[in-house]
Amino acid sequence: MIEKICNYLTNRIRKNTPDMDDEKAEVINFGLQLIIGEIPKLFLLILVAFLLGIGPLTLLAFILILPFKSASGGFHLKTHLGCFVGTLLFYCGNVLVSKSIVFEPSYLKYIVILLVWGFGITMCKKYAPADTENVPILSEKERKKKRKMSYITLTISLIVAAIVPNSTISNIIIIGMFMQSITITKLAYQLTKNKYGHEAYGMQ
């Protein structure tokens, strides 16, 4: 249903924009699918989170991880159901795990933060921004900008995790940064049968 709606809207846009080529139309179609498809999934995510009793923390996790996620990119699952389940595990799973973790002795948290930061920086240097075939980032200027923002958002997020007194919120950030760093890796793309957009279009 969502695909049909997006195809209809894309065709309407093409009729009003005669000079639009197939590549631009695909990008618009994918963007419409993201917008139309994400809204119901976001509401479902919030609903499930509140049913699990972790609604506010799940919303907070979404907000805290979003800057790094927006800058670094990551793979997309092929179906709306798969995307919803993946999103549910990413955010609700993060919160549930974060509530149960206690770093003892306390300095162990700082060691973990340094390890996650080192891993994240390395992955960002190699893969960020991790684009997709449907929404490739082909401008070298844009790629450098997003890679720089990946470094900045990752570092600031983990600094916040180090100083925030609430252990659950701190854990949400740490786990979120680690999980997001994994989503941009070559292995994650291979497992989910994704391709980096810039590589698919011949830009290394």
matplotlib code that plots the C-alpha trace (Angstrom):
import matplotlib.pyplot as plt

x = [0.0, 2.8, 4.7, 1.6, 1.0, 4.6, 4.6, 1.4, 2.9, 6.2, 4.3, 2.3, 5.5, 7.1, 4.2, 4.6, 8.4, 9.1, 12.9, 13.1, 15.1, 14.7, 17.5, 15.9, 12.5, 14.0, 15.5, 12.1, 10.3, 12.6, 12.3, 8.5, 8.7, 10.8, 8.5, 5.2, 6.6, 8.4, 5.5, 3.4, 6.5, 7.4, 3.9, 4.0, 7.5, 6.2, 3.1, 5.1, 7.6, 4.8, 3.2, 6.6, 6.8, 9.8, 8.1, 9.9, 13.3, 12.8, 11.9, 15.0, 17.1, 15.7, 16.6, 20.1, 21.2, 19.6, 22.5, 25.1, 22.8, 21.9, 25.6, 27.0, 24.2, 23.7, 22.0, 18.2, 16.3, 14.4, 10.8, 8.7, 8.2, 11.9, 12.6, 10.0, 11.4, 15.0, 14.0, 12.2, 15.3, 17.6, 15.7, 13.6, 16.3, 18.8, 16.7, 15.9, 19.6, 20.7, 18.4, 20.0, 23.7, 25.7, 29.4, 31.3, 33.8, 32.8, 36.0, 34.9, 32.4, 35.1, 37.1, 34.1, 33.4, 37.0, 36.7, 33.4, 34.8, 37.9, 35.7, 33.3, 35.9, 37.6, 34.4, 33.4, 36.8, 36.4, 32.7, 30.9, 28.7, 27.3, 24.8, 22.6, 21.9, 18.5, 20.0, 23.6, 25.9, 28.1, 29.4, 32.8, 32.2, 29.0, 30.7, 33.6, 31.0, 29.0, 32.1, 33.3, 29.9, 30.1, 33.3, 31.8, 28.4, 30.0, 32.6, 30.1, 27.6, 30.2, 31.4, 27.8, 27.6, 30.8, 29.4, 25.7, 24.8, 22.0, 23.5, 20.6, 20.8, 24.6, 24.2, 21.7, 24.2, 27.1, 25.1, 23.5, 26.8, 28.2, 25.2, 25.0, 28.7, 28.0, 25.2, 27.7, 30.2, 30.9, 29.9, 26.5, 25.8, 26.7, 24.5, 21.5, 22.3, 22.8, 25.3, 27.0, 25.5, 28.7, 30.3, 27.3, 27.6, 31.3, 32.6, 35.2]
y = [0.0, 2.5, 1.6, 2.3, 5.6, 6.7, 5.5, 7.5, 10.7, 10.3, 10.0, 13.1, 15.0, 13.8, 15.0, 18.5, 18.3, 17.2, 17.5, 15.1, 12.0, 8.4, 8.8, 11.9, 10.2, 7.2, 9.5, 11.3, 8.0, 6.7, 9.9, 9.6, 6.0, 7.0, 9.8, 8.0, 4.7, 6.1, 8.0, 4.9, 3.0, 5.9, 5.8, 2.0, 2.3, 4.8, 2.6, -0.5, 1.4, 2.7, -0.7, -2.0, 0.9, 2.5, 5.2, 8.3, 6.5, 5.2, 8.7, 10.0, 7.3, 8.3, 12.0, 11.2, 8.9, 10.9, 13.5, 10.8, 8.6, 11.5, 12.3, 8.8, 7.1, 3.3, 0.5, 0.2, -3.0, -4.0, -4.4, -2.1, -5.0, -5.7, -2.0, -1.8, -4.8, -3.5, -0.1, -1.7, -3.7, -0.7, 1.6, -0.5, -3.2, -0.5, 0.9, -2.5, -3.5, -0.1, -0.4, -3.7, -2.8, -1.5, -0.7, -1.7, -0.5, 2.9, 3.5, 0.6, 2.9, 5.3, 2.4, 1.3, 4.8, 5.1, 1.7, 2.7, 6.1, 4.4, 1.9, 4.6, 7.0, 4.2, 3.1, 6.7, 7.2, 4.1, 4.2, 7.5, 8.8, 5.3, 6.0, 3.7, 3.1, 4.8, 7.9, 8.2, 11.0, 11.7, 15.1, 14.9, 18.2, 16.8, 13.5, 15.3, 17.5, 14.5, 12.6, 15.6, 15.8, 12.1, 12.6, 15.6, 14.1, 10.8, 12.6, 15.0, 12.2, 10.1, 13.1, 13.5, 9.8, 10.2, 13.1, 12.4, 11.1, 8.9, 5.5, 4.4, 7.5, 7.1, 3.5, 4.4, 6.7, 4.3, 1.4, 3.6, 5.0, 1.4, 0.0, 2.9, 2.5, -1.1, -0.2, 1.7, -1.2, -3.2, -6.4, -4.9, -3.9, -7.4, -9.1, -6.9, -7.1, -3.4, -1.5, 1.8, 4.3, 6.1, 2.7, 1.6, 4.8, 4.4, 6.9, 5.5]
z = [0.0, 1.0, -2.2, -4.4, -2.7, -3.2, -6.8, -7.5, -5.8, -7.7, -11.0, -10.2, -9.4, -12.7, -14.7, -13.2, -13.7, -17.3, -17.0, -14.1, -15.0, -13.7, -11.1, -9.5, -9.5, -7.7, -5.0, -4.6, -4.4, -1.8, 0.2, 0.1, 1.2, 4.2, 5.2, 4.7, 6.0, 9.0, 10.5, 11.3, 12.5, 14.8, 16.3, 16.7, 18.3, 20.8, 21.5, 22.1, 24.2, 26.5, 26.7, 27.9, 30.4, 28.8, 26.7, 28.0, 27.9, 24.4, 23.2, 24.9, 23.3, 19.9, 20.5, 21.9, 19.1, 16.2, 15.7, 15.3, 13.2, 10.9, 10.3, 10.0, 8.0, 8.0, 6.2, 5.5, 5.9, 2.7, 4.1, 6.3, 8.8, 9.0, 9.4, 12.2, 14.0, 13.6, 14.9, 17.9, 18.8, 18.2, 20.6, 23.0, 23.2, 24.0, 26.8, 28.3, 28.3, 29.6, 32.6, 33.6, 33.2, 36.1, 35.6, 38.7, 39.6, 38.3, 36.3, 34.1, 32.5, 31.3, 29.9, 27.9, 26.7, 25.4, 23.6, 22.0, 21.0, 19.4, 17.6, 16.4, 15.2, 13.3, 11.6, 10.8, 9.2, 7.0, 6.2, 7.2, 5.8, 5.0, 2.2, 0.2, -3.4, -3.2, -1.5, -2.5, -1.3, -4.3, -3.5, -1.9, -0.1, 1.5, 2.4, 4.2, 6.0, 7.2, 8.2, 10.3, 11.9, 12.7, 14.6, 16.5, 17.4, 18.5, 20.7, 22.3, 22.9, 24.7, 26.8, 27.9, 28.7, 30.9, 32.9, 33.2, 36.7, 35.6, 34.8, 32.5, 30.3, 30.3, 29.2, 26.5, 24.9, 25.1, 23.7, 21.1, 19.8, 19.6, 17.8, 15.4, 14.6, 13.7, 11.3, 9.0, 8.7, 5.5, 7.4, 8.4, 4.8, 3.5, 6.1, 5.2, 1.4, 1.1, -1.0, -0.3, -2.7, -3.6, -4.5, -6.5, -8.6, -9.1, -6.5, -4.2]

ax = plt.figure().add_subplot(projection="3d")
ax.plot(x, y, z, "-o")
ax.set_aspect("equal")
plt.show()
